[in-house]
């Protein structure tokens, strides 16, 4: 069980200094409810570690020393590298530490087994809007994670958006929908802009129109609580322009494309867990 924040300040260690780790550090550094005695970082790319040292006043140390000195270790590396990190910590893992993994596909049970001890593990699937404080993260606790562990991870993730605790059996599907979801949205936005160029609109005008259209549509969904189909029907007047466009999207298989994309992404998350 970790010390309660506010009584004894824990030490945070971050293995991997990529974009998602950067987003988390931005949230941690600006959250008044989060405080750590020290923050250690390590990355195979020295320029990334140096960025964290300069921007977040963290300390760069070797992986084994990081694991030894930290209470909470966030593993923010590629899925195939998680095993290497756990192996580097052999003999250092114990039930007083907390491992937080943001690697897609890697189960808490795999991390527990690889560590060789009853170490608390919390698995997180964040997404890239964490970089602007609007992320959505799913959290699953391993067998040995306690209430304080889960609450701490939720505080970290809530500092960069929202977090929801879920059953781990849903994590591969959530990875496909939420973790990968921003890429689908960006592709739709890109396609709308390109289509607007095709019909003669200026790129700057298009960016403003499309960005606001997408943002406003999401806001309506959130604030009205209506099903997307209901709001779509409200825009589609009989014989109008919108229903003509929607028909074209349907005939070109937009629903089928999303069903297949999310299924493929889900299966890939499962594969990543097997390739650990």
Secondary structure as GFF3:
##gff-version 3
##sequence-region A 1 276
A	DSSP	beta_strand	11	15	.	.	.	ID=ss1
A	DSSP	alpha_helix	19	30	.	.	.	ID=ss2
A	DSSP	beta_strand	38	42	.	.	.	ID=ss3
A	DSSP	alpha_helix	46	56	.	.	.	ID=ss4
A	DSSP	beta_strand	59	60	.	.	.	ID=ss5
A	DSSP	alpha_helix	63	69	.	.	.	ID=ss6
A	DSSP	beta_strand	72	75	.	.	.	ID=ss7
A	DSSP	three_ten_helix	79	81	.	.	.	ID=ss8
A	DSSP	alpha_helix	82	88	.	.	.	ID=ss9
A	DSSP	beta_strand	98	101	.	.	.	ID=ss10
A	DSSP	alpha_helix	108	115	.	.	.	ID=ss11
A	DSSP	beta_strand	120	125	.	.	.	ID=ss12
A	DSSP	three_ten_helix	128	132	.	.	.	ID=ss13
A	DSSP	beta_strand	135	141	.	.	.	ID=ss14
A	DSSP	alpha_helix	147	158	.	.	.	ID=ss15
A	DSSP	beta_strand	161	165	.	.	.	ID=ss16
A	DSSP	three_ten_helix	168	170	.	.	.	ID=ss17
A	DSSP	alpha_helix	171	174	.	.	.	ID=ss18
A	DSSP	pi_helix	175	179	.	.	.	ID=ss19
A	DSSP	alpha_helix	181	198	.	.	.	ID=ss20
A	DSSP	alpha_helix	203	224	.	.	.	ID=ss21
A	DSSP	alpha_helix	228	235	.	.	.	ID=ss22
A	DSSP	alpha_helix	241	251	.	.	.	ID=ss23
A	DSSP	alpha_helix	254	274	.	.	.	ID=ss24
###
